Amino acid sequence: MDKLSQLKHLIEHWAEHNEEHAQNYLNWASKAAEMDKPELAAALKELAGETQRMKPLFDLAYRECS
């Protein structure tokens, strides 16, 4: 596998795990809210949002490897 193909594969992998991480942050935000930790819940929700906003950059990087 050449370096560009390898990078494309890695970007796809990173993007997939990025979405999984965002979902984990949201799940834990709900749990934090249930534990009466609103500041923690808000921080985790913000982390999830920031993580999800990275998707267009992953998409761009993936396309540029083609």
All heavy atoms as TSV, in Angstrom:
chain	resi	resn	atom	element	x	y	z
A	1	MET	N	N	0.864	-1.176	0.000
A	1	MET	CA	C	0.000	0.000	0.000
A	1	MET	C	C	0.910	1.238	0.000
A	1	MET	O	O	1.808	1.352	0.827
A	1	MET	CB	C	-0.889	-0.035	1.243
A	1	MET	CG	C	-1.811	1.157	1.375
A	1	MET	SD	S	-2.847	1.175	2.873
A	1	MET	CE	C	-3.893	-0.228	2.635
A	2	ASP	N	N	0.667	2.145	-0.938
A	2	ASP	CA	C	1.474	3.369	-0.978
A	2	ASP	C	C	1.068	4.314	0.154
A	2	ASP	O	O	0.050	4.114	0.817
A	2	ASP	CB	C	1.388	4.052	-2.344
A	2	ASP	CG	C	0.002	4.601	-2.667
A	2	ASP	OD1	O	-0.726	4.988	-1.737
A	2	ASP	OD2	O	-0.340	4.648	-3.846
A	3	LYS	N	N	1.875	5.322	0.391
A	3	LYS	CA	C	1.651	6.218	1.537
A	3	LYS	C	C	0.327	6.965	1.449
A	3	LYS	O	O	-0.351	7.156	2.460
A	3	LYS	CB	C	2.810	7.191	1.677
A	3	LYS	CG	C	4.056	6.539	2.197
A	3	LYS	CD	C	5.161	7.543	2.415
A	3	LYS	CE	C	6.389	6.804	2.933
A	3	LYS	NZ	N	7.487	7.705	3.213
A	4	LEU	N	N	-0.058	7.394	0.257
A	4	LEU	CA	C	-1.319	8.126	0.114
A	4	LEU	C	C	-2.510	7.219	0.403
A	4	LEU	O	O	-3.464	7.630	1.078
A	4	LEU	CB	C	-1.418	8.739	-1.285
A	4	LEU	CG	C	-2.456	9.825	-1.471
A	4	LEU	CD1	C	-2.260	10.970	-0.483
A	4	LEU	CD2	C	-2.418	10.355	-2.891
A	5	SER	N	N	-2.452	6.001	-0.069
A	5	SER	CA	C	-3.531	5.038	0.217
A	5	SER	C	C	-3.589	4.728	1.707
A	5	SER	O	O	-4.671	4.600	2.283
A	5	SER	CB	C	-3.320	3.747	-0.570
A	5	SER	OG	O	-3.415	3.986	-1.945
A	6	GLN	N	N	-2.424	4.611	2.310
A	6	GLN	CA	C	-2.364	4.355	3.743
A	6	GLN	C	C	-2.978	5.518	4.518
A	6	GLN	O	O	-3.763	5.315	5.452
A	6	GLN	CB	C	-0.924	4.134	4.178
A	6	GLN	CG	C	-0.775	3.768	5.629
A	6	GLN	CD	C	0.675	3.557	6.024
A	6	GLN	OE1	O	1.596	3.878	5.274
A	6	GLN	NE2	N	0.893	3.019	7.208
A	7	LEU	N	N	-2.643	6.737	4.131
A	7	LEU	CA	C	-3.197	7.914	4.796
A	7	LEU	C	C	-4.710	7.978	4.613
A	7	LEU	O	O	-5.444	8.266	5.562
A	7	LEU	CB	C	-2.544	9.192	4.269
A	7	LEU	CG	C	-3.056	10.500	4.872
A	7	LEU	CD1	C	-2.918	10.505	6.397
A	7	LEU	CD2	C	-2.337	11.677	4.253
A	8	LYS	N	N	-5.186	7.687	3.416
A	8	LYS	CA	C	-6.631	7.698	3.157
A	8	LYS	C	C	-7.341	6.707	4.075
A	8	LYS	O	O	-8.389	7.014	4.653
A	8	LYS	CB	C	-6.899	7.372	1.687
A	8	LYS	CG	C	-8.344	7.501	1.289
A	8	LYS	CD	C	-8.509	7.284	-0.211
A	8	LYS	CE	C	-9.950	7.457	-0.625
A	8	LYS	NZ	N	-10.129	7.288	-2.069
A	9	HIS	N	N	-6.753	5.535	4.223
A	9	HIS	CA	C	-7.322	4.518	5.109
A	9	HIS	C	C	-7.334	5.017	6.555
A	9	HIS	O	O	-8.322	4.845	7.279
A	9	HIS	CB	C	-6.510	3.220	4.978
A	9	HIS	CG	C	-6.946	2.147	5.916
A	9	HIS	ND1	N	-8.083	1.394	5.722
A	9	HIS	CD2	C	-6.399	1.714	7.080
A	9	HIS	CE1	C	-8.218	0.544	6.719
A	9	HIS	NE2	N	-7.206	0.718	7.554
A	10	LEU	N	N	-6.244	5.650	6.987
A	10	LEU	CA	C	-6.178	6.180	8.348
A	10	LEU	C	C	-7.199	7.286	8.579
A	10	LEU	O	O	-7.845	7.331	9.635
A	10	LEU	CB	C	-4.769	6.705	8.633
A	10	LEU	CG	C	-3.704	5.639	8.874
A	10	LEU	CD1	C	-2.326	6.276	8.899
A	10	LEU	CD2	C	-3.978	4.890	10.164
A	11	ILE	N	N	-7.352	8.166	7.622
A	11	ILE	CA	C	-8.331	9.260	7.767
A	11	ILE	C	C	-9.732	8.683	7.915
A	11	ILE	O	O	-10.518	9.145	8.754
A	11	ILE	CB	C	-8.234	10.242	6.578
A	11	ILE	CG1	C	-6.917	11.020	6.663
A	11	ILE	CG2	C	-9.436	11.191	6.562
A	11	ILE	CD1	C	-6.595	11.812	5.417
A	12	GLU	N	N	-10.047	7.680	7.118
A	12	GLU	CA	C	-11.361	7.035	7.223
A	12	GLU	C	C	-11.542	6.444	8.628
A	12	GLU	O	O	-12.602	6.604	9.249
A	12	GLU	CB	C	-11.484	5.943	6.166
A	12	GLU	CG	C	-12.835	5.269	6.129
A	12	GLU	CD	C	-12.932	4.263	4.999
A	12	GLU	OE1	O	-11.934	3.572	4.691
A	12	GLU	OE2	O	-14.013	4.171	4.413
A	13	HIS	N	N	-10.516	5.802	9.127
A	13	HIS	CA	C	-10.548	5.205	10.466
A	13	HIS	C	C	-10.712	6.285	11.545
A	13	HIS	O	O	-11.538	6.157	12.447
A	13	HIS	CB	C	-9.252	4.412	10.673
A	13	HIS	CG	C	-9.093	3.842	12.036
A	13	HIS	ND1	N	-9.725	2.690	12.444
A	13	HIS	CD2	C	-8.356	4.266	13.094
A	13	HIS	CE1	C	-9.390	2.433	13.695
A	13	HIS	NE2	N	-8.555	3.371	14.108
A	14	TRP	N	N	-9.920	7.349	11.431
A	14	TRP	CA	C	-10.006	8.432	12.416
A	14	TRP	C	C	-11.384	9.072	12.421
A	14	TRP	O	O	-11.934	9.380	13.480
A	14	TRP	CB	C	-8.946	9.491	12.137
A	14	TRP	CG	C	-7.538	9.034	12.280
A	14	TRP	CD1	C	-7.066	8.024	13.077
A	14	TRP	CD2	C	-6.403	9.565	11.591
A	14	TRP	NE1	N	-5.712	7.910	12.921
A	14	TRP	CE2	C	-5.272	8.831	12.027
A	14	TRP	CE3	C	-6.241	10.579	10.668
A	14	TRP	CZ2	C	-3.989	9.100	11.555
A	14	TRP	CZ3	C	-4.960	10.852	10.193
A	14	TRP	CH2	C	-3.855	10.119	10.634
A	15	ALA	N	N	-11.945	9.288	11.228
A	15	ALA	CA	C	-13.267	9.913	11.133
A	15	ALA	C	C	-14.329	9.030	11.782
A	15	ALA	O	O	-15.219	9.530	12.489
A	15	ALA	CB	C	-13.614	10.188	9.671
A	16	GLU	N	N	-14.241	7.736	11.538
A	16	GLU	CA	C	-15.198	6.803	12.134
A	16	GLU	C	C	-15.129	6.859	13.655
A	16	GLU	O	O	-16.155	6.950	14.333
A	16	GLU	CB	C	-14.898	5.384	11.645
A	16	GLU	CG	C	-15.796	4.328	12.238
A	16	GLU	CD	C	-15.415	2.939	11.749
A	16	GLU	OE1	O	-15.110	2.778	10.562
A	16	GLU	OE2	O	-15.413	2.016	12.595
A	17	HIS	N	N	-13.929	6.834	14.183
A	17	HIS	CA	C	-13.780	6.873	15.639
A	17	HIS	C	C	-14.123	8.238	16.210
A	17	HIS	O	O	-14.596	8.335	17.346
A	17	HIS	CB	C	-12.380	6.427	16.044
A	17	HIS	CG	C	-12.216	4.954	15.913
A	17	HIS	ND1	N	-12.704	4.068	16.830
A	17	HIS	CD2	C	-11.656	4.209	14.930
A	17	HIS	CE1	C	-12.452	2.843	16.442
A	17	HIS	NE2	N	-11.809	2.894	15.283
A	18	ASN	N	N	-13.945	9.275	15.434
A	18	ASN	CA	C	-14.328	10.614	15.869
A	18	ASN	C	C	-15.831	10.662	16.167
A	18	ASN	O	O	-16.251	11.207	17.193
A	18	ASN	CB	C	-13.953	11.630	14.787
A	18	ASN	CG	C	-14.030	13.047	15.264
A	18	ASN	OD1	O	-13.326	13.411	16.178
A	18	ASN	ND2	N	-14.872	13.840	14.624
A	19	GLU	N	N	-16.633	10.074	15.279
A	19	GLU	CA	C	-18.083	10.044	15.495
A	19	GLU	C	C	-18.436	9.209	16.731
A	19	GLU	O	O	-19.326	9.575	17.496
A	19	GLU	CB	C	-18.789	9.491	14.252
A	19	GLU	CG	C	-18.733	10.412	13.060
A	19	GLU	CD	C	-19.432	11.741	13.310
A	19	GLU	OE1	O	-20.530	11.744	13.898
A	19	GLU	OE2	O	-18.860	12.774	12.949
A	20	GLU	N	N	-17.740	8.100	16.906
A	20	GLU	CA	C	-17.976	7.267	18.088
A	20	GLU	C	C	-17.648	8.038	19.365
A	20	GLU	O	O	-18.384	7.946	20.358
A	20	GLU	CB	C	-17.134	5.995	18.027
A	20	GLU	CG	C	-17.568	5.025	16.946
A	20	GLU	CD	C	-16.607	3.850	16.796
A	20	GLU	OE1	O	-15.656	3.730	17.604
A	20	GLU	OE2	O	-16.811	3.061	15.860
A	21	HIS	N	N	-16.566	8.792	19.335
A	21	HIS	CA	C	-16.186	9.583	20.513
A	21	HIS	C	C	-17.251	10.627	20.813
A	21	HIS	O	O	-17.621	10.826	21.979
A	21	HIS	CB	C	-14.836	10.262	20.291
A	21	HIS	CG	C	-13.697	9.305	20.276
A	21	HIS	ND1	N	-12.389	9.703	20.398
A	21	HIS	CD2	C	-13.646	7.961	20.134
A	21	HIS	CE1	C	-11.599	8.656	20.363
A	21	HIS	NE2	N	-12.340	7.581	20.180
A	22	ALA	N	N	-17.746	11.293	19.792
A	22	ALA	CA	C	-18.790	12.300	20.004
A	22	ALA	C	C	-20.012	11.684	20.667
A	22	ALA	O	O	-20.592	12.275	21.589
A	22	ALA	CB	C	-19.171	12.960	18.677
A	23	GLN	N	N	-20.398	10.489	20.215
A	23	GLN	CA	C	-21.546	9.819	20.819
A	23	GLN	C	C	-21.263	9.451	22.268
A	23	GLN	O	O	-22.135	9.584	23.133
A	23	GLN	CB	C	-21.926	8.574	20.011
A	23	GLN	CG	C	-23.230	7.955	20.453
A	23	GLN	CD	C	-24.395	8.930	20.389
A	23	GLN	OE1	O	-24.626	9.569	19.378
A	23	GLN	NE2	N	-25.123	9.062	21.475
A	24	ASN	N	N	-20.051	9.017	22.552
A	24	ASN	CA	C	-19.679	8.705	23.941
A	24	ASN	C	C	-19.772	9.945	24.831
A	24	ASN	O	O	-20.248	9.872	25.969
A	24	ASN	CB	C	-18.261	8.136	24.016
A	24	ASN	CG	C	-18.195	6.698	23.585
A	24	ASN	OD1	O	-19.162	5.954	23.709
A	24	ASN	ND2	N	-17.044	6.288	23.079
A	25	TYR	N	N	-19.313	11.087	24.319
A	25	TYR	CA	C	-19.394	12.325	25.097
A	25	TYR	C	C	-20.846	12.670	25.414
A	25	TYR	O	O	-21.165	13.093	26.536
A	25	TYR	CB	C	-18.741	13.494	24.364
A	25	TYR	CG	C	-17.299	13.278	23.968
A	25	TYR	CD1	C	-16.779	13.885	22.839
A	25	TYR	CD2	C	-16.448	12.456	24.704
A	25	TYR	CE1	C	-15.457	13.701	22.452
A	25	TYR	CE2	C	-15.125	12.268	24.328
A	25	TYR	CZ	C	-14.638	12.888	23.203
A	25	TYR	OH	O	-13.336	12.705	22.822
A	26	LEU	N	N	-21.721	12.490	24.418
A	26	LEU	CA	C	-23.146	12.772	24.647
A	26	LEU	C	C	-23.748	11.807	25.665
A	26	LEU	O	O	-24.543	12.224	26.520
A	26	LEU	CB	C	-23.917	12.711	23.328
A	26	LEU	CG	C	-23.654	13.850	22.353
A	26	LEU	CD1	C	-24.370	13.585	21.029
A	26	LEU	CD2	C	-24.092	15.179	22.948
A	27	ASN	N	N	-23.381	10.541	25.561
A	27	ASN	CA	C	-23.883	9.558	26.531
A	27	ASN	C	C	-23.447	9.919	27.942
A	27	ASN	O	O	-24.249	9.872	28.883
A	27	ASN	CB	C	-23.399	8.154	26.172
A	27	ASN	CG	C	-24.054	7.606	24.930
A	27	ASN	OD1	O	-25.100	8.069	24.492
A	27	ASN	ND2	N	-23.417	6.611	24.319
A	28	TRP	N	N	-22.185	10.298	28.096
A	28	TRP	CA	C	-21.699	10.662	29.416
A	28	TRP	C	C	-22.252	12.001	29.883
A	28	TRP	O	O	-22.418	12.224	31.094
A	28	TRP	CB	C	-20.173	10.628	29.451
A	28	TRP	CG	C	-19.703	9.211	29.631
A	28	TRP	CD1	C	-19.236	8.371	28.668
A	28	TRP	CD2	C	-19.728	8.462	30.839
A	28	TRP	NE1	N	-18.954	7.141	29.204
A	28	TRP	CE2	C	-19.238	7.170	30.546
A	28	TRP	CE3	C	-20.104	8.744	32.142
A	28	TRP	CZ2	C	-19.123	6.175	31.520
A	28	TRP	CZ3	C	-19.979	7.755	33.106
A	28	TRP	CH2	C	-19.491	6.488	32.784
A	29	ALA	N	N	-22.580	12.871	28.960
A	29	ALA	CA	C	-23.234	14.132	29.345
A	29	ALA	C	C	-24.578	13.846	29.996
A	29	ALA	O	O	-24.931	14.464	31.011
A	29	ALA	CB	C	-23.396	15.038	28.120
A	30	SER	N	N	-25.302	12.894	29.436
A	30	SER	CA	C	-26.591	12.506	30.034
A	30	SER	C	C	-26.394	11.933	31.428
A	30	SER	O	O	-27.137	12.246	32.357
A	30	SER	CB	C	-27.302	11.482	29.146
A	30	SER	OG	O	-27.676	12.066	27.934
A	31	LYS	N	N	-25.391	11.095	31.566
A	31	LYS	CA	C	-25.111	10.502	32.881
A	31	LYS	C	C	-24.687	11.574	33.879
A	31	LYS	O	O	-25.087	11.528	35.048
A	31	LYS	CB	C	-24.039	9.429	32.752
A	31	LYS	CG	C	-24.508	8.209	31.982
A	31	LYS	CD	C	-23.379	7.227	31.753
A	31	LYS	CE	C	-23.870	6.093	30.871
A	31	LYS	NZ	N	-22.826	5.110	30.573
A	32	ALA	N	N	-23.884	12.525	33.430
A	32	ALA	CA	C	-23.455	13.608	34.317
A	32	ALA	C	C	-24.661	14.426	34.772
A	32	ALA	O	O	-24.742	14.821	35.946
A	32	ALA	CB	C	-22.431	14.498	33.612
A	33	ALA	N	N	-25.586	14.674	33.863
A	33	ALA	CA	C	-26.801	15.412	34.233
A	33	ALA	C	C	-27.602	14.635	35.273
A	33	ALA	O	O	-28.118	15.232	36.233
A	33	ALA	CB	C	-27.642	15.692	32.994
A	34	GLU	N	N	-27.683	13.321	35.097
A	34	GLU	CA	C	-28.402	12.481	36.066
A	34	GLU	C	C	-27.723	12.512	37.440
A	34	GLU	O	O	-28.381	12.326	38.456
A	34	GLU	CB	C	-28.476	11.034	35.561
A	34	GLU	CG	C	-29.383	10.848	34.374
A	34	GLU	CD	C	-29.265	9.462	33.750
A	34	GLU	OE1	O	-28.512	8.602	34.291
A	34	GLU	OE2	O	-29.912	9.240	32.714
A	35	MET	N	N	-26.409	12.720	37.455
A	35	MET	CA	C	-25.659	12.787	38.716
A	35	MET	C	C	-25.647	14.201	39.288
A	35	MET	O	O	-24.884	14.501	40.204
A	35	MET	CB	C	-24.225	12.299	38.502
A	35	MET	CG	C	-24.125	10.830	38.166
A	35	MET	SD	S	-22.410	10.250	38.017
A	35	MET	CE	C	-21.926	10.984	36.454
A	36	ASP	N	N	-26.477	15.079	38.709
A	36	ASP	CA	C	-26.571	16.471	39.153
A	36	ASP	C	C	-25.241	17.207	38.998
A	36	ASP	O	O	-24.779	17.896	39.910
A	36	ASP	CB	C	-27.091	16.558	40.591
A	36	ASP	CG	C	-27.582	17.961	40.926
A	36	ASP	OD1	O	-28.031	18.678	39.993
A	36	ASP	OD2	O	-27.516	18.345	42.109
A	37	LYS	N	N	-24.620	17.016	37.835
A	37	LYS	CA	C	-23.366	17.681	37.488
A	37	LYS	C	C	-23.583	18.472	36.198
A	37	LYS	O	O	-23.091	18.106	35.130
A	37	LYS	CB	C	-22.238	16.653	37.296
A	37	LYS	CG	C	-21.864	15.888	38.528
A	37	LYS	CD	C	-21.113	16.809	39.450
A	37	LYS	CE	C	-20.471	16.061	40.599
A	37	LYS	NZ	N	-19.719	16.962	41.445
A	38	PRO	N	N	-24.358	19.578	36.278
A	38	PRO	CA	C	-24.714	20.296	35.050
A	38	PRO	C	C	-23.524	20.911	34.315
A	38	PRO	O	O	-23.518	20.956	33.083
A	38	PRO	CB	C	-25.692	21.372	35.534
A	38	PRO	CG	C	-25.410	21.525	36.991
A	38	PRO	CD	C	-24.941	20.180	37.466
A	39	GLU	N	N	-22.514	21.361	35.057
A	39	GLU	CA	C	-21.345	21.953	34.393
A	39	GLU	C	C	-20.572	20.887	33.610
A	39	GLU	O	O	-20.105	21.131	32.500
A	39	GLU	CB	C	-20.418	22.646	35.402
A	39	GLU	CG	C	-21.039	23.867	36.051
A	39	GLU	CD	C	-21.895	23.517	37.278
A	39	GLU	OE1	O	-21.918	22.347	37.710
A	39	GLU	OE2	O	-22.556	24.439	37.797
A	40	LEU	N	N	-20.443	19.717	34.209
A	40	LEU	CA	C	-19.779	18.606	33.531
A	40	LEU	C	C	-20.581	18.184	32.306
A	40	LEU	O	O	-20.016	17.963	31.228
A	40	LEU	CB	C	-19.595	17.433	34.495
A	40	LEU	CG	C	-18.975	16.165	33.922
A	40	LEU	CD1	C	-17.619	16.438	33.286
A	40	LEU	CD2	C	-18.865	15.102	35.020
A	41	ALA	N	N	-21.885	18.092	32.455
A	41	ALA	CA	C	-22.746	17.725	31.329
A	41	ALA	C	C	-22.599	18.731	30.187
A	41	ALA	O	O	-22.478	18.343	29.021
A	41	ALA	CB	C	-24.203	17.641	31.781
A	42	ALA	N	N	-22.576	19.997	30.528
A	42	ALA	CA	C	-22.438	21.041	29.504
A	42	ALA	C	C	-21.088	20.937	28.802
A	42	ALA	O	O	-21.004	21.077	27.573
A	42	ALA	CB	C	-22.603	22.423	30.135
A	43	ALA	N	N	-20.029	20.690	29.573
A	43	ALA	CA	C	-18.693	20.564	28.974
A	43	ALA	C	C	-18.643	19.373	28.021
A	43	ALA	O	O	-18.091	19.466	26.918
A	43	ALA	CB	C	-17.635	20.415	30.063
A	44	LEU	N	N	-19.230	18.253	28.416
A	44	LEU	CA	C	-19.236	17.065	27.563
A	44	LEU	C	C	-20.069	17.284	26.304
A	44	LEU	O	O	-19.688	16.834	25.214
A	44	LEU	CB	C	-19.739	15.855	28.345
A	44	LEU	CG	C	-18.783	15.362	29.437
A	44	LEU	CD1	C	-19.479	14.376	30.350
A	44	LEU	CD2	C	-17.532	14.766	28.824
A	45	LYS	N	N	-21.176	17.996	26.435
A	45	LYS	CA	C	-21.978	18.319	25.254
A	45	LYS	C	C	-21.197	19.217	24.297
A	45	LYS	O	O	-21.261	19.057	23.082
A	45	LYS	CB	C	-23.293	18.995	25.654
A	45	LYS	CG	C	-24.304	18.046	26.234
A	45	LYS	CD	C	-25.585	18.784	26.603
A	45	LYS	CE	C	-26.562	17.868	27.289
A	45	LYS	NZ	N	-27.784	18.578	27.706
A	46	GLU	N	N	-20.467	20.156	24.861
A	46	GLU	CA	C	-19.651	21.038	24.022
A	46	GLU	C	C	-18.544	20.244	23.320
A	46	GLU	O	O	-18.257	20.461	22.146
A	46	GLU	CB	C	-19.061	22.170	24.856
A	46	GLU	CG	C	-18.394	23.221	23.995
A	46	GLU	CD	C	-18.032	24.470	24.764
A	46	GLU	OE1	O	-18.604	24.720	25.849
A	46	GLU	OE2	O	-17.157	25.203	24.270
A	47	LEU	N	N	-17.923	19.334	24.050
A	47	LEU	CA	C	-16.913	18.460	23.431
A	47	LEU	C	C	-17.518	17.667	22.278
A	47	LEU	O	O	-16.901	17.535	21.213
A	47	LEU	CB	C	-16.351	17.485	24.466
A	47	LEU	CG	C	-15.221	17.975	25.331
A	47	LEU	CD1	C	-14.965	16.985	26.463
A	47	LEU	CD2	C	-13.972	18.167	24.503
A	48	ALA	N	N	-18.712	17.149	22.480
A	48	ALA	CA	C	-19.380	16.392	21.421
A	48	ALA	C	C	-19.618	17.275	20.205
A	48	ALA	O	O	-19.356	16.863	19.059
A	48	ALA	CB	C	-20.703	15.819	21.930
A	49	GLY	N	N	-20.083	18.481	20.427
A	49	GLY	CA	C	-20.342	19.400	19.316
A	49	GLY	C	C	-19.080	19.751	18.556
A	49	GLY	O	O	-19.058	19.745	17.317
A	50	GLU	N	N	-18.015	20.047	19.290
A	50	GLU	CA	C	-16.747	20.375	18.644
A	50	GLU	C	C	-16.222	19.171	17.855
A	50	GLU	O	O	-15.698	19.321	16.748
A	50	GLU	CB	C	-15.708	20.820	19.676
A	50	GLU	CG	C	-16.003	22.159	20.309
A	50	GLU	CD	C	-15.967	23.309	19.313
A	50	GLU	OE1	O	-15.112	23.309	18.413
A	50	GLU	OE2	O	-16.808	24.220	19.443
A	51	THR	N	N	-16.363	18.006	18.414
A	51	THR	CA	C	-15.915	16.781	17.745
A	51	THR	C	C	-16.701	16.562	16.457
A	51	THR	O	O	-16.125	16.253	15.412
A	51	THR	CB	C	-16.059	15.580	18.694
A	51	THR	OG1	O	-15.276	15.831	19.873
A	51	THR	CG2	C	-15.594	14.294	18.056
A	52	GLN	N	N	-18.011	16.754	16.510
A	52	GLN	CA	C	-18.850	16.568	15.326
A	52	GLN	C	C	-18.542	17.605	14.244
A	52	GLN	O	O	-18.647	17.311	13.056
A	52	GLN	CB	C	-20.331	16.614	15.716
A	52	GLN	CG	C	-20.748	15.402	16.513
A	52	GLN	CD	C	-22.092	15.566	17.184
A	52	GLN	OE1	O	-22.518	16.660	17.524
A	52	GLN	NE2	N	-22.767	14.444	17.395
A	53	ARG	N	N	-18.133	18.791	14.648
A	53	ARG	CA	C	-17.803	19.832	13.669
A	53	ARG	C	C	-16.514	19.529	12.900
A	53	ARG	O	O	-16.208	20.195	11.917
A	53	ARG	CB	C	-17.722	21.192	14.352
A	53	ARG	CG	C	-19.098	21.789	14.619
A	53	ARG	CD	C	-19.018	23.221	15.111
A	53	ARG	NE	N	-18.756	23.326	16.531
A	53	ARG	CZ	C	-19.647	23.114	17.500
A	53	ARG	NH1	N	-20.874	22.743	17.192
A	53	ARG	NH2	N	-19.325	23.249	18.762
A	54	MET	N	N	-15.780	18.532	13.330
A	54	MET	CA	C	-14.558	18.151	12.616
A	54	MET	C	C	-14.853	17.312	11.369
A	54	MET	O	O	-13.982	17.147	10.508
A	54	MET	CB	C	-13.619	17.383	13.551
A	54	MET	CG	C	-13.035	18.259	14.635
A	54	MET	SD	S	-12.140	17.381	15.942
A	54	MET	CE	C	-11.104	16.261	15.065
A	55	LYS	N	N	-16.070	16.794	11.228
A	55	LYS	CA	C	-16.409	15.910	10.118
A	55	LYS	C	C	-16.083	16.507	8.751
A	55	LYS	O	O	-15.481	15.823	7.905
A	55	LYS	CB	C	-17.869	15.476	10.188
A	55	LYS	CG	C	-18.218	14.469	9.093
A	55	LYS	CD	C	-19.630	13.998	9.179
A	55	LYS	CE	C	-20.006	12.972	8.145
A	55	LYS	NZ	N	-19.203	12.797	6.973
A	56	PRO	N	N	-16.436	17.758	8.473
A	56	PRO	CA	C	-16.096	18.306	7.153
A	56	PRO	C	C	-14.591	18.322	6.870
A	56	PRO	O	O	-14.178	18.141	5.726
A	56	PRO	CB	C	-16.657	19.734	7.187
A	56	PRO	CG	C	-17.716	19.708	8.229
A	56	PRO	CD	C	-17.257	18.701	9.246
A	57	LEU	N	N	-13.785	18.499	7.903
A	57	LEU	CA	C	-12.335	18.478	7.708
A	57	LEU	C	C	-11.844	17.067	7.388
A	57	LEU	O	O	-10.969	16.883	6.533
A	57	LEU	CB	C	-11.621	19.024	8.934
A	57	LEU	CG	C	-11.856	20.500	9.214
A	57	LEU	CD1	C	-11.239	20.893	10.551
A	57	LEU	CD2	C	-11.298	21.344	8.091
A	58	PHE	N	N	-12.402	16.070	8.062
A	58	PHE	CA	C	-12.065	14.690	7.723
A	58	PHE	C	C	-12.500	14.380	6.290
A	58	PHE	O	O	-11.757	13.742	5.534
A	58	PHE	CB	C	-12.731	13.702	8.685
A	58	PHE	CG	C	-12.023	13.556	10.001
A	58	PHE	CD1	C	-12.622	13.970	11.173
A	58	PHE	CD2	C	-10.759	12.985	10.071
A	58	PHE	CE1	C	-11.978	13.821	12.393
A	58	PHE	CE2	C	-10.108	12.832	11.284
A	58	PHE	CZ	C	-10.718	13.249	12.452
A	59	ASP	N	N	-13.693	14.825	5.910
A	59	ASP	CA	C	-14.188	14.592	4.546
A	59	ASP	C	C	-13.269	15.238	3.514
A	59	ASP	O	O	-12.946	14.627	2.493
A	59	ASP	CB	C	-15.614	15.129	4.383
A	59	ASP	CG	C	-16.642	14.347	5.192
A	59	ASP	OD1	O	-16.336	13.223	5.653
A	59	ASP	OD2	O	-17.757	14.879	5.372
A	60	LEU	N	N	-12.846	16.458	3.779
A	60	LEU	CA	C	-11.949	17.156	2.872
A	60	LEU	C	C	-10.619	16.430	2.754
A	60	LEU	O	O	-10.112	16.195	1.644
A	60	LEU	CB	C	-11.719	18.596	3.343
A	60	LEU	CG	C	-10.694	19.419	2.566
A	60	LEU	CD1	C	-11.109	19.570	1.114
A	60	LEU	CD2	C	-10.496	20.762	3.223
A	61	ALA	N	N	-10.046	16.055	3.870
A	61	ALA	CA	C	-8.766	15.350	3.852
A	61	ALA	C	C	-8.886	14.027	3.095
A	61	ALA	O	O	-8.009	13.668	2.290
A	61	ALA	CB	C	-8.282	15.101	5.282
A	62	TYR	N	N	-9.983	13.324	3.292
A	62	TYR	CA	C	-10.214	12.054	2.606
A	62	TYR	C	C	-10.276	12.274	1.090
A	62	TYR	O	O	-9.643	11.561	0.321
A	62	TYR	CB	C	-11.501	11.405	3.135
A	62	TYR	CG	C	-11.765	10.035	2.566
A	62	TYR	CD1	C	-11.189	8.923	3.154
A	62	TYR	CD2	C	-12.594	9.857	1.454
A	62	TYR	CE1	C	-11.425	7.650	2.643
A	62	TYR	CE2	C	-12.833	8.602	0.949
A	62	TYR	CZ	C	-12.254	7.500	1.550
A	62	TYR	OH	O	-12.488	6.241	1.042
A	63	ARG	N	N	-11.042	13.288	0.690
A	63	ARG	CA	C	-11.164	13.580	-0.754
A	63	ARG	C	C	-9.816	13.965	-1.355
A	63	ARG	O	O	-9.521	13.609	-2.494
A	63	ARG	CB	C	-12.176	14.705	-0.988
A	63	ARG	CG	C	-13.620	14.290	-0.850
A	63	ARG	CD	C	-14.578	15.347	-1.376
A	63	ARG	NE	N	-14.329	16.684	-0.865
A	63	ARG	CZ	C	-14.848	17.180	0.262
A	63	ARG	NH1	N	-15.652	16.443	0.995
A	63	ARG	NH2	N	-14.564	18.408	0.643
A	64	GLU	N	N	-9.009	14.690	-0.612
A	64	GLU	CA	C	-7.725	15.135	-1.123
A	64	GLU	C	C	-6.731	13.981	-1.287
A	64	GLU	O	O	-5.731	14.139	-1.981
A	64	GLU	CB	C	-7.129	16.216	-0.225
A	64	GLU	CG	C	-7.874	17.538	-0.299
A	64	GLU	CD	C	-7.869	18.149	-1.701
A	64	GLU	OE1	O	-6.822	18.121	-2.363
A	64	GLU	OE2	O	-8.933	18.638	-2.122
A	65	CYS	N	N	-7.014	12.871	-0.675
A	65	CYS	CA	C	-6.158	11.688	-0.840
A	65	CYS	C	C	-6.483	10.907	-2.108
A	65	CYS	O	O	-5.777	9.979	-2.457
A	65	CYS	CB	C	-6.298	10.756	0.359
A	65	CYS	SG	S	-5.483	11.360	1.837
A	66	SER	N	N	-7.552	11.293	-2.777
A	66	SER	CA	C	-7.965	10.564	-3.988
A	66	SER	C	C	-7.194	11.010	-5.201
A	66	SER	O	O	-6.634	12.056	-5.271
A	66	SER	CB	C	-9.448	10.771	-4.240
A	66	SER	OG	O	-10.176	10.228	-3.172
